[in-house]
Amino acid sequence: MTADENHDFDPEAPEEREIGREMVDKSVGLGSVVAHFYRGEMSRVTAWRQRLDETINWAVTVLSAILVYAFSTEGRHEILLAGIVVVTIFLGLEARRYQDYDVFRARARLLQENLFANALDPSQGVEHRDWRRQLSEDYRNPTTKVPLLEAIARRLRRVYLPFLTLLVLAWLFKITAFSSQSWTEGAAVGKIPGTVVIGIVFGYYIVAIAVAFWPRERKAKGEFSKQEYGEWKDEN
């Protein structure tokens, strides 16, 4: 693209922003290209969504096996502590996958908000005036949209904090109801005193809660971020 051509193209110009209207009003090749392009992006979104589900399925399977073994005749409370470590590993893996998933979801949402929504109702205009430039830049220089800490927080709230809560409660039940010693003595692991183990477990759990619910600006491109109900859902 020459310097003059680059100067002439203004994605914020009305005729460029209204590409959605053009797709409806005119039969152009661009509409076919965008349709295939959108289908490809949605395919990526679906694939990464399935990868997230696979991680959760593995976490549930491992968690179930750990709980069954921990409360069997030979089970020890240390296996529940190992379960907390395993769930944390799954959390880290899923947070990274969530970052990749959000890249493609953000592109799909950008098209839905500014292209398809505008094609259906041009009177509302576009959500982002320079959406074409944003999308073009993202294809030239792909970047993650969600910080790792936010991804961890979102997966904690949705899935992994309940898993950790279940393991911590099961561990407390194991060292109290299934031990003739005091719970501080029963929590000992090898030569590590029980008070130290209890401090580490509760400290980790408090940090997990803080990470999950600490107020922060949302970067993830969510589909259902507003609690509003459309009139078309009403039964009349």
C-alpha positions as CSV (number, residue, x, y, z in Angstrom):
1,M,0.0,0.0,0.0
2,T,1.5,3.4,-1.0
3,A,1.7,6.4,1.3
4,D,-1.1,8.1,-0.7
5,E,-3.4,5.1,-0.4
6,N,-2.7,4.8,3.3
7,H,-3.5,8.5,3.7
8,D,-6.7,8.2,1.8
9,F,-8.1,5.4,3.9
10,D,-9.8,6.6,7.0
11,P,-11.6,3.8,9.0
12,E,-13.5,6.5,10.9
13,A,-15.0,8.1,7.8
14,P,-18.7,7.5,7.5
15,E,-18.5,5.6,4.3
16,E,-15.9,3.2,5.9
17,R,-17.7,2.8,9.2
18,E,-20.9,1.9,7.4
19,I,-19.6,-1.2,5.8
20,G,-22.4,-3.1,7.5
21,R,-25.0,-1.0,5.6
22,E,-23.1,-1.5,2.4
23,M,-23.2,-5.3,2.8
24,V,-27.0,-5.2,3.1
25,D,-27.7,-2.6,0.4
26,K,-25.3,-3.9,-2.2
27,S,-24.2,-7.3,-3.4
28,V,-20.4,-7.1,-3.0
29,G,-17.6,-9.6,-2.9
30,L,-16.5,-8.2,0.5
31,G,-19.7,-9.6,2.1
32,S,-18.7,-13.2,1.0
33,V,-15.2,-12.7,2.2
34,V,-16.3,-11.4,5.6
35,A,-18.8,-14.3,6.0
36,H,-16.0,-16.9,5.5
37,F,-13.7,-14.8,7.8
38,Y,-16.3,-14.7,10.5
39,R,-17.0,-18.4,10.2
40,G,-13.3,-19.1,10.6
41,E,-13.1,-16.9,13.7
42,M,-16.1,-18.6,15.3
43,S,-14.5,-22.0,14.6
44,R,-11.4,-20.9,16.5
45,V,-13.6,-19.7,19.4
46,T,-15.4,-23.0,19.5
47,A,-12.1,-25.0,19.4
48,W,-10.6,-23.0,22.3
49,R,-13.9,-23.2,24.3
50,Q,-13.7,-27.0,23.9
51,R,-10.1,-26.9,25.2
52,L,-11.3,-25.0,28.3
53,D,-13.9,-27.6,28.9
54,E,-11.4,-30.4,28.5
55,T,-9.2,-28.9,31.2
56,I,-12.2,-28.7,33.5
57,N,-13.2,-32.3,32.8
58,W,-9.7,-33.5,33.7
59,A,-9.7,-31.4,36.8
60,V,-13.0,-32.9,37.9
61,T,-11.8,-36.4,37.2
62,V,-8.6,-36.0,39.1
63,L,-10.4,-34.2,42.0
64,S,-12.9,-37.0,42.2
65,A,-10.2,-39.7,42.3
66,I,-8.3,-37.8,45.0
67,L,-11.4,-37.5,47.2
68,V,-12.2,-41.1,46.9
69,Y,-8.7,-42.3,47.7
70,A,-8.3,-39.7,50.6
71,F,-11.3,-41.1,52.4
72,S,-10.5,-44.8,51.7
73,T,-9.0,-47.0,54.4
74,E,-5.4,-46.3,53.3
75,G,-5.9,-42.6,52.5
76,R,-3.9,-39.9,54.2
77,H,-4.6,-36.2,54.5
78,E,-1.5,-35.4,52.5
79,I,-3.2,-36.6,49.3
80,L,-5.7,-33.7,49.7
81,L,-2.8,-31.3,49.9
82,A,-1.4,-32.8,46.8
83,G,-4.9,-32.3,45.2
84,I,-4.7,-28.6,46.0
85,V,-1.3,-28.5,44.1
86,V,-2.8,-30.4,41.2
87,V,-5.9,-28.1,41.0
88,T,-3.5,-25.1,41.0
89,I,-1.7,-26.6,38.0
90,F,-4.9,-27.0,36.2
91,L,-5.9,-23.4,37.0
92,G,-2.6,-22.1,35.6
93,L,-3.1,-24.2,32.4
94,E,-6.7,-23.1,31.9
95,A,-5.8,-19.4,32.6
96,R,-3.3,-19.5,29.7
97,R,-5.9,-21.2,27.5
98,Y,-8.5,-18.6,28.5
99,Q,-6.1,-15.8,27.3
100,D,-5.9,-17.5,23.9
101,Y,-9.6,-18.1,23.8
102,D,-10.3,-14.4,24.5
103,V,-8.1,-13.3,21.5
104,F,-10.5,-15.0,19.0
105,R,-13.6,-14.2,21.0
106,A,-12.7,-10.5,21.0
107,R,-12.3,-10.6,17.2
108,A,-15.7,-12.3,16.8
109,R,-17.4,-9.8,19.2
110,L,-15.8,-6.9,17.3
111,L,-17.5,-8.1,14.1
112,Q,-20.8,-8.8,15.8
113,E,-21.0,-5.4,17.5
114,N,-19.8,-3.2,14.6
115,L,-20.6,-5.2,11.4
116,F,-23.5,-7.5,11.9
117,A,-25.4,-5.4,14.4
118,N,-25.0,-2.4,12.2
119,A,-26.1,-4.3,9.2
120,L,-29.3,-5.3,11.0
121,D,-30.0,-1.9,12.4
122,P,-27.9,0.9,10.8
123,S,-29.7,3.6,12.8
124,Q,-27.7,2.6,15.9
125,G,-24.3,3.1,14.3
126,V,-21.2,1.2,15.3
127,E,-19.9,0.6,18.8
128,H,-16.3,1.4,18.0
129,R,-15.6,4.1,15.4
130,D,-12.2,2.7,14.3
131,W,-13.1,-0.9,14.6
132,R,-11.7,-1.8,11.2
133,R,-8.3,-0.3,12.1
134,Q,-8.4,-2.2,15.5
135,L,-9.1,-5.5,13.7
136,S,-6.5,-4.9,11.1
137,E,-3.9,-4.0,13.7
138,D,-4.7,-7.2,15.7
139,Y,-4.1,-9.3,12.6
140,R,-0.8,-7.6,11.9
141,N,0.3,-7.8,15.5
142,P,-1.7,-10.3,17.4
143,T,-1.6,-9.8,21.2
144,T,-3.4,-11.2,24.2
145,K,-6.2,-8.9,25.5
146,V,-6.5,-10.3,29.0
147,P,-3.7,-10.1,31.6
148,L,-2.7,-13.4,33.2
149,L,-3.9,-12.3,36.6
150,E,-7.3,-11.4,35.4
151,A,-7.6,-14.7,33.5
152,I,-6.7,-16.6,36.7
153,A,-9.2,-14.5,38.7
154,R,-12.0,-15.3,36.2
155,R,-11.3,-19.0,36.1
156,L,-11.1,-19.0,39.9
157,R,-14.5,-17.4,40.3
158,R,-16.1,-19.6,37.6
159,V,-14.6,-23.0,38.4
160,Y,-11.5,-23.4,40.5
161,L,-12.3,-21.6,43.8
162,P,-15.2,-24.0,44.5
163,F,-12.7,-26.9,43.8
164,L,-10.2,-25.4,46.2
165,T,-12.9,-24.8,48.8
166,L,-14.0,-28.4,48.5
167,L,-10.5,-29.7,49.0
168,V,-9.8,-27.4,52.0
169,L,-13.0,-28.5,53.7
170,A,-12.3,-32.1,53.0
171,W,-8.7,-31.7,54.4
172,L,-10.1,-30.1,57.6
173,F,-12.6,-32.9,58.0
174,K,-9.9,-35.5,57.4
175,I,-7.5,-34.1,60.1
176,T,-10.3,-33.6,62.6
177,A,-12.9,-36.4,62.3
178,F,-10.4,-39.1,61.2
179,S,-7.6,-38.4,63.7
180,S,-7.2,-39.1,67.4
181,Q,-4.8,-36.3,67.7
182,S,-5.6,-32.6,67.9
183,W,-6.1,-31.0,64.5
184,T,-2.9,-29.0,64.7
185,E,-0.9,-32.2,65.4
186,G,-2.9,-34.2,62.8
187,A,-2.1,-31.6,60.1
188,A,1.7,-32.3,60.3
189,V,3.4,-33.5,57.2
190,G,6.6,-35.5,58.0
191,K,8.8,-33.2,60.0
192,I,6.8,-30.1,59.1
193,P,4.7,-29.0,62.1
194,G,0.9,-29.0,61.8
195,T,0.7,-25.3,62.6
196,V,3.0,-24.4,59.7
197,V,1.0,-26.6,57.3
198,I,-2.3,-25.0,58.5
199,G,-0.8,-21.6,58.0
200,I,0.3,-22.4,54.5
201,V,-3.0,-23.9,53.5
202,F,-5.1,-21.0,54.9
203,G,-2.7,-18.4,53.6
204,Y,-2.9,-19.9,50.1
205,Y,-6.7,-20.0,50.3
206,I,-7.0,-16.4,51.4
207,V,-4.7,-15.3,48.6
208,A,-6.9,-17.3,46.1
209,I,-10.0,-15.5,47.3
210,A,-8.2,-12.1,47.1
211,V,-7.1,-12.8,43.6
212,A,-10.6,-13.9,42.5
213,F,-12.5,-11.0,43.9
214,W,-10.0,-8.1,44.0
215,P,-11.6,-5.1,42.1
216,R,-10.0,-4.6,38.7
217,E,-10.8,-3.1,35.3
218,R,-12.2,-5.8,33.1
219,K,-10.2,-6.5,30.0
220,A,-11.9,-9.7,28.9
221,K,-14.4,-9.3,26.0
222,G,-17.5,-10.9,27.6
223,E,-20.7,-11.6,25.7
224,F,-23.0,-11.2,28.8
225,S,-21.4,-8.4,30.8
226,K,-24.7,-6.6,31.4
227,Q,-27.7,-7.9,33.3
228,E,-30.4,-6.7,31.0
229,Y,-33.3,-8.6,29.5
230,G,-34.4,-8.0,26.0
231,E,-38.1,-7.4,25.3
232,W,-38.1,-10.1,22.7
233,K,-37.7,-12.7,25.5
234,D,-41.0,-11.7,27.0
235,E,-44.0,-14.0,26.5
236,N,-47.0,-11.9,25.4
